[in-house]
Amino acid sequence: MVIVIRRDLGMGRGKEIAQSIHAAMGAYNDSMDRWGPIAGDMIESWEEEGHKKVCLFVDSDEELFALAKQCEEKNMGHYLVRDHGKTEVEPNTPTALGIGPDFSRHIDKLTRDLRLY
């Protein structure tokens, strides 16, 4: 699983962590909904490997939207977080994207050029 955070928003560390958790949970749920029973083996493998997550960053909503579009085109589980706007950012601001869980080789094709957060 990969979590991509928008660094350009200047969110506080706690806000970034909360947005990351939203992205991870949403992506997990989307993967289960998207693949149903066949997701079981892949999810089980991911769980056995320690629920691996990698945090990366982008510097714009355009980059986040482009990644989400690529996930959709590849039928890959993902979740784009849009904040409710009650604390640090305006309502409906895209803040993070969760991708997966999926096999690393699939996610890496989309995210290999991004930097670690």
Secondary structure, 3 states (H helix, E strand, C coil): CEEEEEHHHCCCHHHHHHHHHHHHHHHHHHHHHHHHHHHHHHHHHHHHCCCCCEEEEECCHHHHHHHHHHHHHCCCCEEEEECCCCCCCCCCCEEEEEECCCCHHHHHHHHCCCEEC
